[in-house]
Amino acid sequence: MRIYQEADYEAMSRRAANIIAAEVIRRPDCVLGLATGSTPVGAYKQLIEGNRRGDYSFREVRSVNLDEYKGLAPTHDQSYRYFMQTNLFDHIDIKPENTHVPDGLAADPEAECANYDELVRSLGYADLQLLGLGRNGHIGFNEPCDCFVKPTHVVDLTQSTIDANARFFATADDVPRQALTMGIGCIMAARRVLLIVSGEDKADAVYNAFCGPITPQCPASILQLHNDVIVVGDKAALSKLAAAGVSVCE
């Protein structure tokens, strides 16, 4: 595991984008596992600029997203398909048919989850899986629970996750209570994992994920068992690692 500490969100985003861009340059037809939320927005902006400059192309890249809210249409402005379109896909040269997000409106959510697992498997899993980190240690929408759930599945969101996402909706009552999420199995099958994290409010989650026991009560702790993990965070998010004596690169 390599941990890179950056001074602030902008520097964190720049390093993360450089790691993703290097993967695209190395393997133009790579499979990128992508994440949503406020944390990756800066990295996506950097990738858009690099693509516009002609530094690299996404024409042959395939992407698989981690999750989608259950019950939201792709055109809903808080759906994760909409997020990806407006924050990345609409601004780069990736082929629309090569982008994949779970269908939050699927008539049979369980079948959709099984089909999504098969899709990711058929692509050979992600060459690089981008992850954010929830305050409760969730990755994707794999929430703290009694066991690590391997397949893509429908999950009941915890109240802390609902509260954290409420700022994106008109009222807290509008936040979906369920989501379809890629399971731990697909995430761990990625060749490389890139976790990005920013802000002092994530410091406990970072510490628990990488200094605590491996437990489904902190889903990100499973990454301790992956053989190629890169963590990129700002100084605030990584503050408790430094205090614990964990070596970080700058």
N, C-alpha and C positions, 0 to 999 in steps of 0.2 A: 504494500500500500504506500502510495506517495501522497503527501499532504502539502499543499501549497498555500501559504498565507499571503494575501494581498492586502494593501492598505485600505481599500474601500470597494464599494460595489462596482464602480467603473473598471477598476483594475481586475477584479475578479471576473467580470464579464469578458474582458479582453482575453485573459488567459484561457477561459473556458472556450471561447470562440476559436482561438488558435488551435486548441486541441482537437475540436470538431473539424475544423478546416483541414488540419493535417491528415485526418482520417479520410476525408473526401479526396484529397490530393493523392494520397497513397493508394486508395482503392476507389476509383470513380463510381463503381457500381455497388458501393457498400450499403449496408442496411443500418440506418440510424434509428435508434429508439429515442423518442422525443417526449418532452415533459411540458406541462403548462404551469400557470401560476406566475406571480410577479417576478420570481427569481431569475428565470431564463430570458426574460424580455431583453435585457441588455446584451446578452450573448447573441440573441437572434438579430438584433440591430447590427451588431458587428459582422455577422455572417452575410446579411443583406448587402452591406457596403462592400465586402470582399467580392461577392458575386457580381455586383454592379461594376466593379473595377476590372473584372475578368480574371481575378486571381485563381478562381476555381469555378467549376460548374456542378450543378445538381441534376443535370439532365438524366443521368443514369442511376441516381441515388433512389433507394426505396426507403420509406419511413414507416414506422409503426409507433403509434402513440400509446401511452400508458393507460389512459382511462377516459371515461366520458360520464357525465351525469345521466342517470336514468330519468327518462321523461322529457328531456330537452331535445328539440329539433336541431339539426345542424345549422340552421339559420338563426337560431336564438342567440342573442348577443352575449350570453353567458355560457353557451355550450363550448366545449373544448375544440370541436371542429371549427367553430367560428373563430375562436382564439388563434388557432394555428393558421387559418387563412389570413387573418388580418395582421398577425404579428410575424409571419414568415412566408407561408406558401405563395401568397399573392404577389410577393415581391422578389422571388427568386425563380430560376428557370427549371424547377422541378416539375415533372409531369404529374398532372392531377391524379391519374390512375395509379401512380406509384405511392400515393399517400394514403395511409390507413389509420382510421380512428374508430373505436367501437361505436356501434349504432345505439344511441340512447333511446331510440323509439322502436327498437325491435319488438315485434309482437311476442316473441318467445325469447326473453333475455337469456335464459340458460343455454338455449341453442346458439344464440349469438356469441356467448362466451366460449362455447366449445369450438365454434367456427373460427373465432379469433385466435384461439390457441393453435388451431391447425394452420391458419394463415401464417402466423409467426414462425411456426415450425417449418413450413414449406419454404420460407425465405432463408432458412438456416440460422434463425435467431439474429439478434442485433450484433453487429460488429462493434458498435459503441452505443451503450445505453446511458442516456442523460437522465439524471434524477435530481429532484429537489428533496427537501427534508421538512416534514411537518414538525410542529412544536412538540407533538406527542411521539415523534419518532417514526411516523408513517412514511412509506415510500410508495409512489403511485397513490392509490387509495387503500393500500393494505394497512388497516388500522390495528392498534394493539388488541390482541385477543389471546386465546388459550393455545393456539397452534399456528404454525406457518402454513398458509393456504397456498398450495402450489399452482393450481390452474387459474385461468381467468375466471372471475366470479362476480356475482352481484354482492355488494357489501352495504351494510347499514353504516352510515357515517356517524362518527362519535360527535357528541355535542361540542367538543373543543374544535373539531374540524369545521362543523357547521358555523360556529361563532367566528372562526378565522376567515371563512369565505363570505360571511354576511356582508362585508364591506363592498362586495361586487354586485350586490342585489339591492333592489329598492327597499326591501324590508327583510328581516331575518326569516319571516314566514315564507319568503319566496325561495329560500335556499333549498335545493333538492335534498332529500333525506337518504337517498341511495345513489350508488354509482356502479358502473361496470369497470372493473380494474384488472389489468394484467396481474397475474399472480406471481408469487415469489419464484416459482419454477422458471418462468420465462425470463424474469429479471436476472436470475443467477446463471441462466444459460448464455447470457451475452458474453462475448469474448472479452470486452473491457467495459467497465462501469465508470462513469464520470459523475460524481455527486458535487453539486454546487450549493453553497449555503451562505446566507448573508444576514447580519444583524445580531445584536446581543440577545434578542428573544429566542434565538436558536441555539445558544451556547450550551444549555443543558441537554438538548437533544443530541448535539454533536458529541458531547462527552459520554452520554449514555450509549450512543451507537458504537463508539470506537474504544471506549475505556471500560464499559460495563460488561456484564455477562451477555452471552448470546441468548436472547429470549424473545418470543413472539410478543411480549409486552412492549418491546421496542423493536418493531419490525426491521428497521435499518441495521440493527446489530448483526443480522445474517450476513451482511457484507464483509464481516470479519473473516468469513470462510471463502470469499471469492479471491482468486489468485491474481487479479489485475484490477485494482481499484485506484482511481485518482480522486482525491478530495481537493476542491478549490474553494476557499472561503475567505471572507474578509477578517480583519483582525478581531472584530467584535465577536463574530460567530465562533472563532477558534480559540477564544481567550481561555477557556477552561482546559483545553488540551495543553496549551503552553504552561499553565499553572501546574498541570499534572506531570510535566516533564516530557511530554510527547514531542518527538523531533518533527519540526516542520521546515519546509523549504521556503525561501523568499525570492 
